[in-house]
Amino acid sequence: MNTVADNAKVILAGAGPGDPDLITVKAAMHLREAEVVLVDRLVSSEIIRRYVNPAARVIEVGKQCRRGVSTPQQTINELILRYARQGKKLVRLKGGDVSFFSNILDELQVLLRNNIPYEIVPGVTAASGAAAYAGIPLTARDHATSVRFLTSYKPSAITDNYWRELSATDDTLVFYMSSETIDALVDKLVMHGIAADRQLAVVEQATTPLQQVYAAPVHSFREKFGGRSFLSPSLIIVGKVVALHASFQWFSGKDLGDHYFKPLTAPVESLPEITKKNYADRA
C-alpha cells in the first residue's frame, strides 16, 4: 500500500556546522516535535541529546564515501517514504545547510513524485561557520568582493582552464569535501600561477571544541603541512582574506587529534536491519 497519510509532512533541516548553539530556532522546534529523525554523520550528538524529542526514533543514515561505509541514498529515500506513509512527523537532519553539497535534490524528487508535503529549513553552512570561527571574513574591502563554493573531491575532474581561472581570480574560494586531496589542489593552483600573496587555510572540525586552523601561503603550504591527514570535516579557504586570520582569530579548540564527529563503522544497508534498532535511549 503506497498511500500517504493525510498529515504527512517531511522537514528537511540543516543542523549547522557543529556547535549545537548554531542550530536555528525553527530547526530546534521541529526536532522537539519529531517522531522520527533521519540524521547525517556530521550532526553533533549534542544536538540530538539537547533538542530532539526524547520519544523520537533517531536513525543514523550517514555517508562517508571514502571509507566505503555510506548509507545508500536509496535506503534513505525508502525510509522517508515509509515514515511519511505512516503519518509520522519526520525530520531529515543534515549537517550544515541542506542546500550545500548534499543530496537534497534526490530527496526532493522522491517527495514530489509521491505527493508528500515538505518544508526546507536552512542552516548555517560550514563555510559561514568555519570562516566566522576562524576570524576570516569571506568578503572584505581590499581583499575580496565575491566568494565561490566548490569541491575538488576529484581534482582531475576540473579542467585546466577552470584551474587557471581559479588561480587568477580575486574571489575567495571555499572548498568543501577536499581535505583528502589537498596536496593535489595546492599543486594545481601553483601550477596554474596563483599569486604569491594568496593564502590557504584548512579549518578542521570547524565550530567544535576540537577546531584547528592551519594557514600558510599557497606556495609554501605543502612545505609546511604537506602529507598531513586532516580530520573530517575540514574546510579549505583560499584567497587574500586568509591573511586576516592572524589578526582576527578569536576561537581556539583543543588539539587532541580526536574526532568530534565519529567516523562511521558500518553502513545502514537495508530497511530490515534498520527497523530492528532502537535509538530512543541515547546518551
C-alpha positions in Angstrom: 0.0 0.0 0.0 1.5 3.3 -1.1 -0.9 5.9 0.1 0.4 8.8 2.0 -1.2 9.7 5.3 -3.2 13.0 5.3 -1.0 14.5 8.0 2.3 13.5 6.3 5.0 16.2 6.1 8.7 15.9 5.9 11.1 18.6 7.3 14.4 18.9 5.6 16.6 20.8 8.0 20.2 22.0 8.4 21.8 21.3 11.8 24.6 23.8 11.3 28.4 23.2 11.2 29.0 21.6 14.6 28.4 24.0 17.5 25.0 22.9 18.8 24.2 26.5 19.7 24.3 27.4 16.0 21.2 25.4 15.1 18.3 27.6 14.1 15.3 28.2 16.3 13.0 26.7 13.7 15.0 23.5 13.3 15.1 23.0 17.1 11.3 23.5 17.2 10.8 20.8 14.6 13.2 18.4 16.4 11.2 18.8 19.6 8.0 17.8 17.7 9.6 15.0 15.7 8.6 11.3 15.9 11.4 10.2 13.6 14.7 11.8 12.8 17.0 10.7 10.0 20.4 12.1 10.9 23.6 12.5 8.9 27.1 11.8 10.4 28.1 15.5 10.5 25.4 16.4 13.1 26.6 17.0 16.6 25.4 14.3 19.1 24.8 17.2 21.5 22.1 18.4 19.1 20.4 15.1 19.3 20.7 15.0 23.1 19.6 18.6 23.6 16.9 19.2 21.0 15.3 16.0 19.8 12.1 14.8 21.3 13.2 12.0 23.8 10.5 9.8 22.5 11.6 10.1 18.9 13.3 7.4 16.9 16.7 8.6 15.7 18.1 6.7 12.7 21.7 7.3 11.7 22.0 7.4 7.9 25.4 8.9 7.5 27.7 8.9 4.4 31.4 8.6 4.4 32.2 7.6 0.8 36.0 7.3 1.1 35.5 4.8 3.9 33.0 2.8 1.9 30.5 2.7 4.7 27.9 5.1 3.4 24.2 4.6 3.8 22.8 4.1 0.2 20.7 7.0 -0.9 18.0 4.6 -2.0 17.7 3.3 1.6 17.3 6.9 2.9 14.6 7.5 0.2 12.8 4.4 1.3 12.9 5.4 5.0 11.5 8.8 4.1 8.6 7.2 2.2 8.0 4.6 4.9 7.5 7.1 7.7 5.7 9.6 5.6 3.2 7.0 4.6 2.7 6.2 8.3 1.9 9.9 9.0 5.0 10.3 11.3 6.4 13.8 11.9 9.7 13.2 10.1 12.8 15.4 10.2 15.6 14.8 7.8 18.5 16.4 9.6 21.6 17.3 7.6 24.9 18.8 8.7 25.4 22.5 7.8 22.8 23.8 5.4 20.6 21.5 3.4 21.3 23.1 0.0 25.2 23.0 0.1 26.7 19.8 -1.3 24.0 17.5 0.0 21.7 15.0 -1.7 18.7 17.2 -1.1 17.7 17.1 -4.8 17.3 13.3 -4.7 15.1 13.5 -1.6 13.0 16.4 -3.0 12.4 14.4 -6.2 11.2 11.4 -4.2 8.9 13.7 -2.1 7.5 15.4 -5.2 6.9 12.1 -7.1 4.9 10.8 -4.1 3.0 14.0 -3.4 4.4 14.3 0.1 4.4 17.9 1.5 7.7 19.1 2.7 9.4 22.1 4.3 13.1 23.2 3.9 14.7 24.8 6.9 18.1 26.4 6.1 21.0 26.0 8.5 24.4 27.7 9.0 26.6 26.2 6.3 30.1 25.0 7.0 31.7 27.9 5.1 30.0 30.5 7.2 30.7 28.7 10.4 34.3 27.9 9.6 35.0 31.5 8.4 33.4 33.1 11.4 35.1 30.9 14.0 38.5 31.3 12.2 38.2 35.1 12.0 38.3 35.0 8.2 35.7 37.3 6.6 34.8 35.6 3.3 34.5 39.0 1.6 36.3 42.1 2.8 37.2 45.5 1.5 40.5 45.5 -0.4 40.6 41.7 -0.1 37.6 40.1 -2.0 34.2 41.1 -3.2 33.0 37.7 -4.2 33.1 34.1 -2.9 32.8 30.8 -4.6 31.8 27.5 -3.1 33.5 24.5 -4.7 34.7 20.9 -4.2 37.8 19.3 -5.5 36.8 15.8 -4.4 38.2 14.7 -7.7 40.8 17.4 -8.8 41.3 15.6 -12.1 37.6 16.3 -13.0 38.3 20.1 -13.1 39.6 21.3 -16.4 42.9 23.1 -16.8 41.0 26.2 -18.0 39.0 26.3 -14.8 42.0 25.7 -12.6 43.6 28.6 -14.5 40.6 30.8 -13.7 40.6 29.8 -10.1 44.2 30.6 -9.8 43.8 34.1 -11.3 40.6 35.2 -9.6 40.4 37.6 -6.7 37.3 35.7 -5.4 37.6 33.9 -2.1 37.5 30.1 -2.8 35.9 27.8 -0.3 36.4 24.1 -1.0 34.1 21.5 0.7 35.0 17.8 0.9 38.5 18.4 -0.4 40.9 17.9 2.5 42.0 14.4 1.4 43.0 15.8 -2.0 44.6 19.0 -0.7 48.1 18.3 -1.9 46.8 17.9 -5.5 44.6 21.0 -5.0 47.6 23.1 -3.9 49.7 21.7 -6.8 47.0 22.7 -9.3 46.8 26.2 -8.0 50.5 26.7 -8.0 50.9 25.1 -11.4 48.4 27.5 -12.9 50.0 30.6 -11.5 48.2 31.6 -8.3 49.7 34.8 -6.9 52.2 34.7 -4.1 50.0 36.8 -1.8 47.2 34.2 -1.8 47.0 32.2 1.4 45.2 28.9 2.2 43.6 27.8 5.5 42.3 24.4 6.4 39.7 24.8 9.2 39.5 21.4 10.8 36.3 20.4 12.6 35.0 24.0 12.5 33.0 25.5 15.4 33.5 22.4 17.6 35.7 22.2 20.7 38.3 20.5 18.6 38.6 23.2 15.9 42.1 23.7 14.5 43.2 26.1 11.8 46.2 25.5 9.6 47.2 28.5 7.5 50.0 29.4 5.1 50.7 31.0 1.7 49.5 28.6 -1.0 53.1 28.4 -2.4 54.5 27.2 0.9 51.5 25.2 2.2 52.8 21.8 1.2 56.2 22.6 2.7 54.6 23.4 6.0 51.7 20.9 6.1 52.1 18.6 3.1 51.2 15.0 3.7 49.2 15.8 6.8 45.9 14.0 7.3 43.3 16.5 8.3 40.4 15.2 10.3 36.9 15.2 8.8 35.2 17.5 8.3 37.8 20.1 7.1 37.0 23.1 5.0 39.6 24.9 2.8 39.6 28.6 2.3 41.8 30.2 -0.3 42.4 33.9 -1.0 43.7 37.2 0.3 41.2 37.1 3.2 43.0 34.2 4.8 45.7 36.7 5.9 43.1 38.3 8.2 43.0 35.1 10.4 46.3 36.2 12.1 44.7 39.4 13.3 41.1 38.4 14.0 41.2 34.8 15.2 39.1 34.6 18.4 38.2 31.0 18.9 40.7 28.1 19.5 39.8 24.5 20.1 41.8 21.8 21.8 44.4 20.0 19.7 43.6 16.4 20.9 43.8 14.7 17.5 40.4 13.2 18.1 37.2 13.1 16.0 34.3 15.3 17.1 32.1 13.6 14.6 32.8 9.9 15.0 33.7 8.0 11.7 31.2 5.5 10.5 31.9 1.9 11.3 29.1 0.3 9.3 26.6 1.5 6.8 22.8 1.2 7.1 22.3 -1.2 4.2 18.6 -2.0 4.2 15.3 -1.4 5.9 15.1 -4.7 7.8 18.3 -4.0 9.6 17.3 -0.5 10.5 13.9 -1.4 11.8 15.4 -3.7 14.5 17.3 -0.8 16.0 16.0 1.5 18.7 17.8 4.8 19.0 15.4 6.3 21.6 17.7 5.5 24.5 20.6 7.8 23.8 23.3 9.4 25.9 
